[in-house]
Each structure stands twice: as structure tokens, then as C-alpha cells.
């Protein structure tokens, strides 16, 4: 699908981007809290990265309710994945005493919202880091290397990447892949949706996802 990143999409966030993967559109912002989480020990020399994710009510073909009081298991899973992915590409000792906060709000969903959110999260953090360095709020760039993410799967016995909702809902195999720019694996979740699949098919999924992620990172 066509992929697009619109930098500086919102006015107030230190880092923001509108991320578009086909008809999936996610506004991702990055903010900084000048203190670390309360659960961190005083002598811990790291900072932290956390994330919040939400589907806006009219983002899907039937209105979904806002998760005001209780966050669903799916939302928790995606928030944790976004946070883990960003922490894997940052040197947390270089943001000591600070918390990077990612907010990913899906304004239109058509498959691949979690992977689009991860790509947008990296772009938003990259923009924010540049501003923090310029303001003297951090001394060194904490980014180790870029990351990217893509959905993939087997649809009608063919390996495909960046599945839309219709393709994803009929996929025989469903995957979400998060990689660094050097090809290291952060997440490689692949599940059969019916009959089991062969290792050679898994290798084909990974190979196509890796080449796709390389192209995505070039777009940042």
C-alpha cells in the first residue's frame, strides 16, 4: 500500500507525525516528562519509554467505544509492543531521569494499526530527540538505530505484506514484524489462522518483511 509520513502534524507535541499505510491513518505524538517513573529505583541510571494506543470511536466500520475506565487486552498488548519496540532502539542511559511518552491515536483503521503506530512512534521520537538536543535537555542522541514494522501474512497461498482489513481477515497466516535497520529482530509474531504452515513459508514472510521495512525506514 502507499505509505506516507507527515512530520509536525500537530502544533504542541515535541514530536508528531501523521502515519498513513493505505487507508490506515494514525496520529502519533511524542512528549517528554522530566522525571522517570515512580517504580524506578533512585539509583537506576536509565530513563524510560512508555506508550498509549487508542482506536478513535469512528475509526472502524462500526463505532467502537472509548476505553475510558478499562483498557482492553488488545490495547494493552499493542501499547506494550510499541513501548518495547522503542526501548529496543534507544540507549536509555542517555535519557536518564526522563520518560518519553508515545501516544498513538488511530483515526482510521484498515489493518496494520500496530505496525503503523510503531513506525510513527519512531519518527515522532526522532523529531523530539532533535529538539531536546537543540534545547540542551539531553546531551547525547539516544537513538541506537532506526526501527520499522510491517504486517504480513499468507493470503490465498501467497505471501503478502501490509495487509488491509479484508486481506487480514481472510489470511491463512498472520504476522507482525518489527526489525532494526540492521535487520535485528524485535518482534516476529507469526500465527496460523487455520492449517499449520511450513518453515520455508515463514522464511519467505521474514524475507519480504525485511525488504519492506528497509524501504519504510528510508521514507523517514
Secondary structure, DSSP 8 states (H G I E B T S, - for coil): --EEEEET-SSSSSEEEEEEETTEEEEEEEEEESS--TTS-TT----EEEEEEEE-TTSSSS-----SS---HHHHHHHHHHHHHHHHTB-GGGGTT-EEEEEEEEEE-SS-HHHHHHHHHHHHHHHHHHHHHHHTS-SS--B-S-EEEEEEEEETTEEEES--HHHHHT-SEEEEEEEETT--EEEEEEEESSS---HHHHHHHHHHHHHHHHHHHHH-
